[in-house]
Amino acid sequence: MDAMTQPDPDPRVRPGERVRAFRAVEALLRLQRIVRDYFPNEDMESVTVFLTVAAGSVSVVDRSEEAHEILTRQPLPAEWFRPISGRAVAASCSLPRETVRRRLDHLVEAGLIEKVEGASP
């Protein structure tokens, strides 16, 4: 195919879907740059584990109008946070449990997360 020949449109792709996909990729790349700026010394596995812990520890927020109201005014108070197990983190981000354990230990040592005694490993 030369540079001037256009491929036949794929009938499975709905109108506007390619534009939405392009915008989604741009948004993901912008987020990746923001994450890299915020965590300049961390590898992507550690960042993935950190973000999984952050999302999992406040998952109740998604189902709570009260939490939404609080978030419009201030950060969530500590009582809204719930521990998340290393096993749940590993399952959520599809990383081996041992990798997640090492990354969690690193994040605790770096002061980015707190280990809750008595929580599941």
C-alpha positions as semicolon CSV with decimal commas, in nm:
position;residue;x (nm);y (nm);z (nm)
1;M;0,000;0,000;0,000
2;D;0,146;0,338;-0,094
3;A;0,119;0,647;0,128
4;M;-0,185;0,781;-0,058
5;T;-0,398;0,466;-0,030
6;Q;-0,636;0,460;0,266
7;P;-0,726;0,124;0,425
8;D;-1,086;0,012;0,405
9;P;-1,276;0,120;0,718
10;D;-1,321;-0,154;0,975
11;P;-1,696;-0,215;1,008
12;R;-1,652;-0,304;1,378
13;V;-1,530;0,048;1,461
14;R;-1,817;0,284;1,533
15;P;-1,812;0,646;1,413
16;G;-1,602;0,863;1,643
17;E;-1,446;0,566;1,823
18;R;-1,096;0,627;1,687
19;V;-1,107;0,990;1,802
20;R;-1,219;0,882;2,151
21;A;-0,942;0,620;2,162
22;F;-0,684;0,880;2,056
23;R;-0,804;1,119;2,329
24;A;-0,796;0,840;2,588
25;V;-0,436;0,756;2,497
26;E;-0,340;1,124;2,522
27;A;-0,504;1,146;2,866
28;L;-0,323;0,833;2,986
29;L;0,010;0,969;2,867
30;R;-0,055;1,301;3,045
31;L;-0,134;1,108;3,364
32;Q;0,184;0,908;3,324
33;R;0,386;1,230;3,297
34;I;0,217;1,369;3,610
35;V;0,293;1,047;3,798
36;R;0,655;1,057;3,682
37;D;0,682;1,421;3,801
38;Y;0,533;1,332;4,141
39;F;0,738;1,013;4,184
40;P;1,067;1,094;4,006
41;N;1,267;0,828;4,192
42;E;1,017;0,542;4,174
43;D;0,978;0,268;3,917
44;M;0,638;0,210;3,757
45;E;0,574;-0,108;3,959
46;S;0,613;0,085;4,285
47;V;0,388;0,361;4,152
48;T;0,129;0,104;4,045
49;V;0,135;-0,054;4,391
50;F;0,111;0,289;4,558
51;L;-0,188;0,392;4,345
52;T;-0,357;0,056;4,406
53;V;-0,315;0,097;4,782
54;A;-0,443;0,454;4,763
55;A;-0,751;0,357;4,562
56;G;-0,821;0,044;4,763
57;S;-0,789;0,211;5,101
58;V;-1,061;0,462;5,017
59;S;-1,280;0,242;4,797
60;V;-1,575;0,316;5,026
61;V;-1,568;0,675;4,897
62;D;-1,708;0,566;4,564
63;R;-2,027;0,447;4,734
64;S;-2,074;0,729;4,985
65;E;-2,247;1,061;4,927
66;E;-2,116;1,175;5,267
67;A;-1,757;1,113;5,153
68;H;-1,823;1,303;4,830
69;E;-1,951;1,597;5,033
70;I;-1,646;1,592;5,262
71;L;-1,412;1,582;4,961
72;T;-1,564;1,900;4,820
73;R;-1,440;2,084;5,131
74;Q;-1,131;1,902;5,260
75;P;-0,924;1,583;5,249
76;L;-1,090;1,276;5,395
77;P;-1,032;1,224;5,768
78;A;-0,825;0,920;5,866
79;E;-1,129;0,720;5,980
80;W;-1,241;0,686;5,616
81;F;-0,929;0,492;5,521
82;R;-0,929;0,112;5,532
83;P;-0,630;-0,122;5,520
84;I;-0,582;-0,324;5,204
85;S;-0,392;-0,651;5,206
86;G;-0,087;-0,721;4,997
87;R;-0,277;-1,013;4,847
88;A;-0,557;-0,778;4,735
89;V;-0,302;-0,534;4,592
90;A;-0,132;-0,813;4,398
91;A;-0,463;-0,937;4,260
92;S;-0,575;-0,587;4,169
93;C;-0,264;-0,487;3,977
94;S;-0,175;-0,835;3,844
95;L;0,172;-0,842;3,996
96;P;0,330;-1,137;4,178
97;R;0,269;-1,129;4,553
98;E;0,641;-1,128;4,632
99;T;0,696;-0,828;4,404
100;V;0,409;-0,647;4,576
101;R;0,549;-0,735;4,919
102;R;0,889;-0,586;4,827
103;R;0,727;-0,274;4,677
104;L;0,506;-0,228;4,985
105;D;0,810;-0,257;5,214
106;H;0,990;0,002;5,000
107;L;0,691;0,240;5,006
108;V;0,668;0,209;5,385
109;E;1,043;0,279;5,420
110;A;1,005;0,581;5,187
111;G;0,723;0,714;5,408
112;L;0,468;0,706;5,125
113;I;0,233;0,459;5,297
114;E;0,183;0,329;5,649
115;K;0,175;-0,034;5,746
116;V;-0,123;-0,118;5,965
117;E;-0,033;-0,377;6,225
118;G;-0,271;-0,670;6,230
119;A;-0,382;-0,615;5,872
120;S;-0,355;-0,907;5,633
121;P;-0,022;-0,934;5,450
